[in-house]
Amino acid sequence: MTVTHSDLPLAGARQELGSVNFPLGWLLDNGAQPIQYRATIEVARLHLPDRARFHVLPHAFPPAVTLAVTQDRNGTWGNRMLSAPSRGESLQGAGTIVAVRRLLEYGWDADSPPLLRARRLLFRLLAEDDDPAYGFELVPRKGADAAAVHRARATLREAAAATLAQAGYEKDPRLRGAATRIVDRLGAFLASPLASEPLVRVGNQRALAPEAAPPSIYSLIMLAYMPLFRTERYEVMDRLAQYLSQGAPRTAPAILVGKELLPVPHLLLGDPLPSTSVADADVPWALTWLELIARLGFLRRSNTWEHVLDRFLNDCDASGIWHARKGATTAPRSANPFTWPSFPLEPHATGEARWTDVTFRVGLIARLSGRQVNLT
């Protein structure tokens, strides 16, 4: 199915105070199908007379179909969960949770066949148990001790909750129960002295205190897609916003396992986007973080985050099309595995398509942060 911007009604492009221009017509002419679809539905929020016809657009996207058909009969992708492809544009090696989130980012419905097949396992992962059979690639096949299994199950529990929340299961009692337990642990950590000093000295190095339970990228994604649940836990959310806007230690998060330090990059010890230079060094990660905190309602809690978004908006031309700073001619890429489910959605890195991913995300973040969007 081919869609051009002439097929859809556009609002005027009048620039108002605090508003942003969004080039929907340009994205429809140059973007991949998922970007066309989501730009129209989520950013422009147009009323379409034939929405059902337009709705098939992301489901006919060849990379999405390729990812879907590689699912195994047991509902997993390669019997893995959190593995991400080594290259951003590759689909090979994606674990189940990563693949499901990618299909959701492509615009697929939660009740599409591959997501339905994965759903049962994702709900199973919410259970508060330490069954090593559900540790997947995080647990060695032989010789895994109880502590390793416990850590793996805790990580996968939060990642599964994040995925189910993104798929729209906020009202499901199984997800709400898991979210309650996750947020109870998080709330206890944020209210404790460990929130300001979570690291302890181990020899000449520093590691997380054994009792520390900082937020993970997965618990944040879960909360981002559970707006009703967030309103019920406003005290924890307020503490979480303060915690995420504070400076992070220079030491990367790690835990002591035996005599070795094990990196735990999914845990957050403060603000992971403290400056515009960090954003410039990894544009996809900066956009991933800004979208996450915008969905959480936190973006205005940090002057730095607002400034980074303003920088992205300033790098857009009058119609809202983003271009790389300093005359860069290639589309931004990231080695950060946490960006893979959402970036890039565009399979082509040539011509105008180089800028469609960032242009779409900047518009989406602006919309989520409460700014008025003017269509161009």
C-alpha positions as CSV (number, residue, x, y, z in Angstrom):
1,M,0.0,0.0,0.0
2,T,1.4,3.4,-1.0
3,V,0.4,6.6,0.8
4,T,1.3,10.1,-0.2
5,H,0.7,13.3,1.7
6,S,-1.9,14.4,-0.8
7,D,-4.1,11.5,0.5
8,L,-4.6,13.0,4.0
9,P,-5.9,16.4,5.2
10,L,-3.3,18.7,6.7
11,A,-3.8,21.5,9.2
12,G,-2.2,24.9,8.6
13,A,1.5,25.4,9.3
14,R,1.1,28.6,11.4
15,Q,3.9,28.7,14.0
16,E,2.6,29.5,17.5
17,L,4.4,30.2,20.7
18,G,5.6,26.9,22.2
19,S,4.5,25.0,19.2
20,V,6.5,22.9,16.7
21,N,6.2,22.3,13.0
22,F,5.9,18.7,12.0
23,P,6.5,17.7,8.3
24,L,3.8,15.0,8.0
25,G,3.6,15.4,4.2
26,W,7.4,15.0,3.8
27,L,7.3,11.9,6.1
28,L,4.5,10.3,4.0
29,D,6.6,10.9,0.9
30,N,10.0,9.8,2.3
31,G,9.5,7.6,5.4
32,A,9.1,3.9,5.8
33,Q,5.5,2.5,6.3
34,P,5.8,2.4,10.2
35,I,6.9,6.0,10.3
36,Q,4.2,7.0,7.9
37,Y,1.6,5.2,10.1
38,R,2.8,6.4,13.5
39,A,3.4,9.9,12.3
40,T,-0.2,10.2,11.2
41,I,-1.8,8.4,14.1
42,E,0.4,9.4,17.1
43,V,1.8,12.7,16.2
44,A,-0.6,14.3,13.8
45,R,-3.6,12.5,15.4
46,L,-5.7,12.9,12.3
47,H,-9.2,11.6,12.0
48,L,-9.1,9.2,9.0
49,P,-12.3,8.3,7.2
50,D,-10.8,5.0,6.2
51,R,-8.7,4.1,9.1
52,A,-9.0,0.4,8.7
53,R,-7.3,0.6,5.2
54,F,-4.5,2.8,6.6
55,H,-4.1,0.4,9.6
56,V,-2.7,-2.4,7.4
57,L,0.3,-0.2,6.4
58,P,2.8,-1.2,9.1
59,H,1.7,-4.9,8.8
60,A,2.8,-5.0,5.2
61,F,6.2,-3.6,6.0
62,P,8.8,-6.2,4.7
63,P,11.3,-6.0,7.6
64,A,8.4,-6.4,10.1
65,V,7.1,-9.4,8.2
66,T,10.6,-10.9,8.1
67,L,11.0,-10.5,11.9
68,A,7.6,-12.0,12.5
69,V,8.1,-15.1,10.5
70,T,11.4,-15.9,12.3
71,Q,9.5,-16.6,15.5
72,D,9.8,-20.2,16.7
73,R,6.8,-22.4,17.3
74,N,7.1,-22.0,21.1
75,G,6.5,-18.3,20.8
76,T,10.1,-17.2,21.3
77,W,12.8,-15.9,19.0
78,G,15.7,-18.2,19.2
79,N,14.8,-19.2,22.8
80,R,16.3,-15.8,23.9
81,M,14.7,-12.8,25.6
82,L,16.9,-9.7,25.8
83,S,19.5,-10.3,23.1
84,A,19.8,-7.4,20.6
85,P,21.3,-7.6,17.1
86,S,24.8,-6.3,17.0
87,R,23.9,-4.0,14.1
88,G,21.0,-1.6,14.4
89,E,19.6,-2.3,11.0
90,S,19.9,-6.1,11.3
91,L,17.0,-8.3,12.5
92,Q,19.1,-11.4,13.2
93,G,19.7,-12.3,16.8
94,A,16.8,-10.5,18.4
95,G,15.5,-12.0,21.6
96,T,11.8,-12.4,22.2
97,I,11.2,-9.4,24.4
98,V,13.3,-7.2,22.1
99,A,11.5,-8.6,19.0
100,V,8.0,-8.0,20.4
101,R,8.9,-4.5,21.3
102,R,10.3,-3.9,17.9
103,L,7.0,-5.1,16.3
104,L,5.1,-2.8,18.6
105,E,7.3,0.0,17.5
106,Y,6.6,-0.9,13.9
107,G,2.9,-0.3,14.7
108,W,1.7,-3.9,14.9
109,D,-1.3,-4.7,17.0
110,A,-1.0,-6.6,20.3
111,D,-3.5,-9.2,18.9
112,S,-1.5,-9.9,15.8
113,P,-0.5,-13.6,15.6
114,P,3.2,-13.4,16.6
115,L,2.5,-11.1,19.5
116,L,-0.3,-13.4,20.7
117,R,2.0,-16.4,20.6
118,A,4.6,-14.6,22.7
119,R,2.0,-13.2,25.2
120,R,1.5,-16.3,27.2
121,L,5.2,-16.7,27.9
122,L,5.5,-13.0,28.8
123,F,2.8,-13.3,31.4
124,R,4.5,-16.4,32.7
125,L,7.6,-14.4,33.3
126,L,5.8,-12.1,35.7
127,A,5.5,-14.9,38.3
128,E,7.6,-14.4,41.5
129,D,9.6,-17.6,41.3
130,D,13.2,-18.6,40.5
131,D,12.6,-21.4,38.1
132,P,15.9,-21.6,36.1
133,A,14.0,-22.8,33.0
134,Y,12.7,-19.3,32.6
135,G,16.1,-17.6,32.9
136,F,16.8,-18.1,29.1
137,E,20.1,-16.7,27.9
138,L,20.7,-14.9,31.3
139,V,21.3,-18.2,33.1
140,P,24.1,-20.6,32.1
141,R,22.9,-24.0,31.1
142,K,25.2,-25.6,33.6
143,G,26.5,-24.5,37.0
144,A,24.1,-21.5,37.6
145,D,23.8,-20.8,41.3
146,A,20.6,-19.7,43.0
147,A,21.7,-16.0,43.1
148,A,22.3,-16.0,39.3
149,V,18.9,-17.4,38.7
150,H,17.2,-14.9,41.0
151,R,18.9,-12.0,39.3
152,A,17.9,-13.3,35.8
153,R,14.3,-13.8,36.8
154,A,14.1,-10.4,38.4
155,T,15.5,-8.7,35.2
156,L,13.2,-10.7,32.9
157,R,10.2,-10.1,35.2
158,E,10.6,-6.3,34.7
159,A,11.4,-6.6,31.0
160,A,8.3,-8.7,30.4
161,A,6.2,-6.2,32.4
162,A,7.6,-3.4,30.3
163,T,6.7,-5.3,27.1
164,L,3.1,-6.1,28.2
165,A,2.6,-2.5,29.3
166,Q,3.7,-1.3,25.9
167,A,1.3,-3.8,24.3
168,G,-1.6,-2.2,26.1
169,Y,-2.3,-4.6,29.0
170,E,-2.3,-2.0,31.7
171,K,-5.6,-3.1,33.1
172,D,-4.7,-6.8,33.2
173,P,-4.6,-7.8,36.9
174,R,-1.5,-10.0,36.3
175,L,0.4,-7.0,35.0
176,R,-0.9,-4.7,37.7
177,G,0.1,-7.2,40.4
178,A,3.6,-7.4,39.0
179,A,3.8,-3.6,38.7
180,T,2.7,-3.2,42.3
181,R,5.5,-5.5,43.5
182,I,8.1,-3.8,41.3
183,V,7.1,-0.3,42.4
184,D,6.9,-1.3,46.1
185,R,10.6,-2.4,45.9
186,L,11.5,0.7,43.9
187,G,9.6,3.0,46.4
188,A,11.4,1.4,49.4
189,F,14.8,2.1,47.7
190,L,13.9,5.7,46.7
191,A,12.8,6.4,50.3
192,S,16.0,5.0,51.8
193,P,19.5,6.5,52.2
194,L,20.7,4.2,49.4
195,A,19.0,6.4,46.8
196,S,21.7,9.1,47.4
197,E,24.6,6.6,47.9
198,P,23.9,3.2,46.3
199,L,27.5,2.2,45.9
200,V,29.8,0.6,48.4
201,R,33.6,0.1,48.2
202,V,34.8,-3.3,47.3
203,G,38.6,-3.3,47.6
204,N,39.7,-0.5,45.3
205,Q,36.5,-0.5,43.3
206,R,32.8,0.4,43.9
207,A,29.7,-1.8,43.4
208,L,26.0,-1.6,44.1
209,A,25.1,-2.3,47.7
210,P,23.5,-5.8,47.9
211,E,20.3,-4.3,49.2
212,A,20.1,-1.5,46.6
213,A,17.2,-1.7,44.1
214,P,17.6,1.2,41.7
215,P,15.2,1.6,38.8
216,S,15.9,-0.3,35.6
217,I,15.3,0.8,32.1
218,Y,12.6,-1.9,32.0
219,S,10.7,-0.6,35.1
220,L,10.7,2.8,33.6
221,I,9.3,1.5,30.3
222,M,6.6,-0.3,32.2
223,L,5.6,2.8,34.1
224,A,5.7,4.9,30.9
225,Y,3.0,2.8,29.4
226,M,0.8,2.6,32.6
227,P,-0.5,6.1,33.0
228,L,-3.5,5.1,35.3
229,F,-1.2,3.1,37.5
230,R,1.2,6.0,37.8
231,T,-1.5,8.3,39.2
232,E,-2.1,5.8,42.0
233,R,1.6,5.9,43.0
234,Y,2.2,9.6,42.7
235,E,4.5,9.8,45.7
236,V,6.9,7.2,44.3
237,M,6.7,8.9,40.9
238,D,7.7,12.2,42.4
239,R,10.7,10.6,44.1
240,L,11.6,8.8,40.9
241,A,11.6,12.0,38.9
242,Q,13.9,13.6,41.4
243,Y,16.2,10.6,41.4
244,L,16.5,10.4,37.6
245,S,17.3,14.1,37.3
246,Q,20.2,14.0,39.8
247,G,23.8,13.4,38.7
248,A,24.9,9.8,38.3
249,P,28.1,8.5,39.7
250,R,31.0,8.1,37.3
251,T,31.2,4.5,38.2
252,A,29.1,2.3,35.8
253,P,26.6,0.2,37.7
254,A,27.9,-3.2,38.7
255,I,27.3,-5.9,41.3
256,L,29.7,-8.1,43.1
257,V,29.5,-11.8,42.1
258,G,32.0,-13.8,44.0
259,K,35.2,-11.8,43.5
260,E,34.2,-10.3,40.2
261,L,32.2,-7.2,39.3
262,L,29.3,-8.0,36.9
263,P,28.0,-5.0,34.8
264,V,24.3,-4.2,35.1
265,P,23.8,-1.5,32.5
266,H,20.0,-1.8,32.6
267,L,20.1,-0.2,36.1
268,L,20.1,3.6,36.5
269,L,21.9,5.5,39.2
270,G,20.8,8.9,38.1
271,D,20.5,11.0,34.9
272,P,21.9,9.1,31.9
273,L,21.6,12.2,29.7
274,P,23.3,14.9,31.7
275,S,24.4,17.2,28.8
276,T,24.0,18.1,25.2
277,S,27.4,16.6,24.4
278,V,26.2,13.2,25.6
279,A,23.2,13.6,23.3
280,D,25.4,14.6,20.3
281,A,27.6,11.5,20.8
282,D,24.6,9.2,20.7
283,V,21.5,10.7,19.0
284,P,19.4,7.5,19.1
285,W,19.9,7.0,22.8
286,A,19.2,10.6,23.5
287,L,15.9,10.3,21.6
288,T,15.1,7.0,23.4
289,W,15.6,8.6,26.8
290,L,13.7,11.8,25.9
291,E,10.7,9.8,24.7
292,L,10.7,7.7,27.8
293,I,10.7,10.6,30.2
294,A,8.2,12.5,28.1
295,R,5.8,9.5,28.4
296,L,6.5,9.4,32.2
297,G,5.7,13.2,32.4
298,F,9.2,14.0,33.6
299,L,10.7,16.0,30.8
300,R,10.0,19.4,32.4
301,R,11.6,18.2,35.6
302,S,15.1,18.8,34.2
303,N,16.4,21.9,32.4
304,T,19.0,19.7,30.7
305,W,16.4,17.4,29.1
306,E,14.4,20.4,27.9
307,H,17.5,21.9,26.5
308,V,18.4,18.7,24.6
309,L,14.9,18.6,23.1
310,D,15.2,22.3,22.1
311,R,18.5,21.5,20.5
312,F,16.9,18.8,18.4
313,L,14.1,21.2,17.5
314,N,16.5,23.9,16.5
315,D,18.3,21.4,14.2
316,C,15.0,21.1,12.3
317,D,14.3,23.4,9.3
318,A,11.3,25.7,9.0
319,S,9.0,22.8,8.0
320,G,10.3,20.6,10.8
321,I,12.7,18.3,9.0
322,W,15.7,17.3,11.1
323,H,19.3,17.3,9.8
324,A,22.5,16.2,11.5
325,R,24.6,18.9,13.1
326,K,27.9,20.1,11.6
327,G,27.0,18.9,8.1
328,A,27.0,15.2,8.8
329,T,25.7,13.2,5.8
330,T,24.9,9.9,7.4
331,A,22.0,8.8,9.5
332,P,22.8,8.5,13.2
333,R,23.4,5.1,14.6
334,S,23.9,3.7,18.1
335,A,25.7,0.8,19.7
336,N,23.4,1.1,22.8
337,P,21.3,-2.1,22.8
338,F,18.4,-0.3,24.6
339,T,17.8,1.7,21.4
340,W,17.3,-1.2,19.1
341,P,13.6,-1.9,19.6
342,S,12.8,1.7,18.4
343,F,15.7,2.9,16.2
344,P,16.0,2.9,13.3
345,L,12.6,2.0,11.9
346,E,13.8,3.2,8.5
347,P,15.6,0.5,6.5
348,H,17.1,2.9,4.0
349,A,20.1,5.1,5.0
350,T,20.2,7.1,1.8
351,G,18.6,10.2,0.4
352,E,15.9,12.0,2.4
353,A,15.2,8.7,4.3
354,R,18.3,9.3,6.3
355,W,16.5,11.9,8.4
356,T,13.0,10.4,8.8
357,D,13.6,8.4,12.0
358,V,14.9,11.4,14.0
359,T,12.3,13.8,12.5
360,F,9.5,11.4,13.5
361,R,10.9,10.9,17.0
362,V,11.4,14.6,17.6
363,G,7.8,15.3,16.6
364,L,6.6,12.5,18.8
365,I,8.5,13.7,21.8
366,A,7.3,17.2,21.3
367,R,3.7,15.9,21.2
368,L,4.2,13.7,24.3
369,S,5.7,16.7,26.2
370,G,2.5,18.7,25.6
371,R,3.6,21.0,22.8
372,Q,1.2,22.0,20.1
373,V,2.1,20.4,16.8
374,N,1.5,22.2,13.5
375,L,1.4,20.1,10.4
376,T,3.4,21.1,7.3
